[in-house]
Amino acid sequence: MTTRLTVIIPCKDELPNIDACINSVIGLADELIVADSGSTDGTLELVQARGDCRILEREYVNSANFKNWVIPQATHDWILLVDADERVTPELAAEILRLKESGELEQTAHDAFSIARRNFLLKQRVRFSGWQHDRVRRLFRKTCCYQTRRVHAELEVAWSKTGYLNAAFEHHTFRSLKHFSAKMERYAYWRAEDLFAQGKRTGWVNLTLRPFFRFLKHYVLQLGILDGPTGLIISSSMAFTEYQKYAALWELECQAAIAAAENPAAKSEAQPTAVVQRRAA
């Protein structure tokens, strides 16, 4: 029995990507949802003109929050979630179609499937730099949801319930260095918020040694040097993002201390996130 599949594409201001992304999944989807979080660049107009997508719109809080909102609105029990900057390759489409048409998705004990990603930066294939092991769980049952984290949230599915596909996504992750830097900065501040909420605090080791070892990890241990200038840019950016994360955490600590000094009675309720949200916008 053929399994029916809902494809979900979350997006915002993805005009350069959205058409190619939709075209890569059109043969897989029994239902195709484009979930938009406030595009102003013509993305929605293009999708509406196609006429082959169901469009949902809502304000963006963070990735996990947005995905957990749209997942229950899918019609079918199995979901393939594809970011707008990703492409389902013909090999991946064929593998998923086989699972659909053979009935294996109905019979499997797995709740989700992990899919590899081939990453590109400014059209350059990144073969090392730590990105060579990139996998994401994107084919999953509708009953699954994402962790309540601001950044890099994973599906809350046990690895024992996770299967693995052989084919891969293409991930055209950054259109320019400016786009790359802005995204890494947002991630740094969101991760700082997560750490602060968990009670983590910073120190000189986090601000000095962690960025240094992050660079070594990507450039040496994960062979970024073999990616040439691309590997150097990625490794340096990841190191600086590590520094930004702990600098932002220090800022949150300072804000909390100031708030507590100004209003001791409200110390336990202090959540100083305004500056972080402004910078992450």
C-alpha positions in Angstrom: 0.0 0.0 0.0 1.4 3.4 -1.0 2.0 5.7 1.9 0.8 9.3 1.4 3.4 12.0 2.3 3.2 15.6 3.3 6.2 17.8 2.4 6.7 20.9 4.5 8.9 23.8 3.4 9.5 26.5 6.1 10.7 29.7 4.6 11.2 33.5 4.9 12.6 35.7 2.2 13.8 32.7 0.1 13.0 34.1 -3.4 16.4 32.9 -4.8 15.7 29.3 -3.5 12.0 28.6 -3.2 11.3 27.6 -6.8 14.1 25.1 -7.1 13.2 23.6 -3.7 9.6 23.1 -4.6 10.6 21.6 -8.0 12.8 19.1 -6.2 9.9 17.7 -4.1 7.0 18.0 -6.5 7.1 14.4 -7.5 7.1 13.1 -3.9 4.4 15.2 -2.2 0.8 14.1 -1.9 0.5 17.4 0.0 2.9 20.3 -0.3 2.9 23.0 2.5 4.9 26.2 2.3 5.0 27.7 5.8 6.0 31.3 5.6 7.1 33.5 8.5 6.8 37.0 7.0 8.5 37.1 3.6 8.7 40.5 2.0 10.9 39.7 -1.0 8.3 38.2 -3.3 8.6 34.6 -2.1 4.9 34.3 -1.3 3.8 35.9 -4.6 5.9 33.3 -6.5 4.5 30.4 -4.5 0.9 31.7 -4.9 1.5 32.0 -8.7 2.5 28.4 -8.9 -0.8 27.2 -7.5 0.5 23.8 -6.4 1.2 24.5 -2.7 -0.9 25.0 0.4 0.4 28.2 2.1 0.4 28.7 5.9 1.6 31.9 7.5 2.7 32.7 11.1 5.1 34.9 13.0 8.6 33.4 13.6 9.8 32.8 17.1 12.5 30.3 16.5 13.0 27.3 14.2 11.7 24.6 16.6 8.7 26.6 17.7 7.7 27.3 14.0 8.1 23.7 12.9 6.2 22.4 15.9 3.4 24.7 15.0 3.2 23.5 11.3 3.7 19.8 11.8 0.3 19.0 13.3 -1.4 20.8 10.4 -0.1 18.2 7.9 -2.8 16.0 6.4 -0.8 12.8 6.2 1.0 10.6 8.9 4.4 10.9 7.3 6.3 14.2 6.8 9.3 15.2 4.8 10.6 18.5 6.0 12.8 20.4 3.6 14.3 23.8 4.3 14.0 26.3 1.4 17.8 26.3 0.9 17.8 22.5 0.4 17.2 20.3 -2.6 16.0 16.8 -2.7 18.3 15.1 -5.2 17.0 12.7 -7.8 18.7 9.8 -5.9 17.0 10.8 -2.6 13.6 11.3 -4.3 13.9 7.8 -5.8 14.8 6.3 -2.4 11.8 8.0 -0.7 9.5 7.0 -3.5 10.5 3.4 -3.0 9.7 3.6 0.7 6.4 5.1 -0.1 5.3 2.7 -2.9 6.5 -0.5 -1.2 4.6 0.2 2.0 7.8 0.1 4.1 6.8 3.3 5.8 3.6 1.7 7.0 5.5 -1.4 8.4 8.7 0.2 9.7 9.5 0.3 13.4 11.3 3.6 12.8 9.7 6.9 13.7 12.2 9.0 11.7 14.9 8.7 9.0 18.3 10.4 9.0 19.4 12.0 5.7 22.9 13.2 4.8 23.5 16.7 3.4 26.0 17.8 0.8 26.8 21.4 1.7 27.7 24.3 -0.5 29.0 27.7 0.4 28.9 30.3 -2.4 28.4 27.4 -4.9 31.6 25.7 -3.6 31.1 22.2 -2.4 32.3 21.8 1.2 33.8 18.3 1.5 35.4 18.6 4.9 35.6 21.3 7.7 33.3 19.2 9.9 30.4 19.4 7.4 31.2 16.1 5.8 29.3 14.3 8.6 26.2 16.5 8.4 23.0 14.5 8.7 19.4 15.6 9.6 16.3 13.7 10.6 13.7 15.1 8.2 11.5 12.1 7.2 9.4 11.4 10.2 6.0 10.5 11.6 3.6 13.3 12.2 3.5 12.4 15.9 7.2 13.6 16.3 8.1 17.1 17.5 11.3 19.2 17.9 13.1 20.0 21.1 12.3 23.4 22.7 15.6 25.0 21.9 16.2 28.3 20.0 18.9 26.9 17.7 20.0 23.4 16.4 16.9 21.7 17.8 16.6 18.0 17.1 13.6 15.8 16.7 12.7 14.2 20.0 13.1 10.7 18.6 15.2 8.0 20.1 18.2 7.0 17.9 17.0 3.4 18.3 13.9 4.5 16.4 15.9 6.2 13.7 16.6 4.7 10.3 19.2 5.9 7.7 18.7 6.7 4.1 21.6 6.3 1.6 21.0 9.3 -0.6 21.5 13.0 0.4 20.0 16.5 0.3 21.9 19.3 -1.4 22.2 22.2 1.0 22.9 25.6 -0.5 23.3 27.1 2.9 24.7 30.6 2.4 24.3 33.0 -0.6 27.0 35.4 0.5 29.6 36.0 3.2 27.3 38.7 4.6 24.4 36.2 4.8 26.8 33.6 6.4 28.0 36.1 9.1 24.5 37.3 9.9 23.2 33.7 10.3 26.1 32.7 12.5 25.6 35.8 14.7 21.9 34.9 15.2 22.8 31.4 16.1 25.4 32.6 18.6 22.9 34.9 20.5 20.2 32.3 20.4 22.6 29.7 21.8 23.6 32.1 24.5 20.0 32.5 25.5 19.6 28.7 25.8 22.8 28.4 27.9 21.6 31.2 30.2 18.2 29.6 30.7 20.0 26.4 31.6 22.0 28.2 34.3 25.3 28.2 32.4 27.8 31.0 33.0 30.9 32.1 31.1 34.5 32.7 32.1 37.9 33.4 30.6 38.3 29.8 29.4 35.1 30.1 27.4 36.1 33.5 25.9 39.7 32.6 25.0 40.4 28.9 24.7 37.1 27.6 23.4 37.2 29.8 20.2 40.8 28.7 19.6 40.1 25.0 20.0 36.9 25.4 17.8 39.1 26.7 15.0 41.6 23.8 15.4 38.7 21.3 15.5 37.3 22.5 12.1 40.5 23.3 10.3 42.8 20.5 11.5 40.9 17.7 13.1 38.0 17.9 10.7 40.3 18.6 7.7 39.1 22.1 6.8 42.6 22.7 5.4 41.7 20.4 2.5 38.8 22.7 1.6 41.3 25.5 0.8 40.1 29.1 1.3 36.5 27.9 1.9 37.7 25.7 4.8 39.7 28.6 6.3 36.6 30.9 6.2 34.4 28.3 7.7 36.8 27.4 10.5 37.5 31.1 11.4 33.7 31.9 11.3 32.9 29.0 13.6 35.6 30.1 16.0 34.3 33.7 16.1 30.7 32.4 16.6 32.0 30.5 19.6 33.4 33.7 21.0 30.2 35.6 20.3 28.2 33.0 22.0 30.1 33.3 25.3 30.4 37.1 25.0 26.6 37.2 24.7 26.2 34.9 27.7 28.4 37.3 29.7 26.2 40.2 28.6 23.1 38.3 29.8 24.8 37.7 33.2 25.6 41.4 33.5 22.0 42.4 32.6 20.7 39.9 35.2 23.0 41.4 37.9 21.9 44.9 37.0 18.3 44.0 37.1 18.7 42.2 40.4 20.5 45.2 42.0 17.8 47.6 40.8 14.9 45.4 41.9 16.0 42.7 44.4 12.4 41.4 44.8 12.3 40.5 41.2 15.6 38.7 41.1 14.2 35.3 40.4 12.1 36.6 37.5 14.8 38.5 35.7 15.1 37.4 32.1 17.2 40.1 30.3 16.8 39.2 26.7 15.9 42.5 25.0 19.4 43.3 23.8 20.0 39.8 22.5 16.7 39.9 20.6 17.5 43.3 19.1 20.9 42.2 17.9 19.6 38.9 16.5 16.9 40.7 14.4 
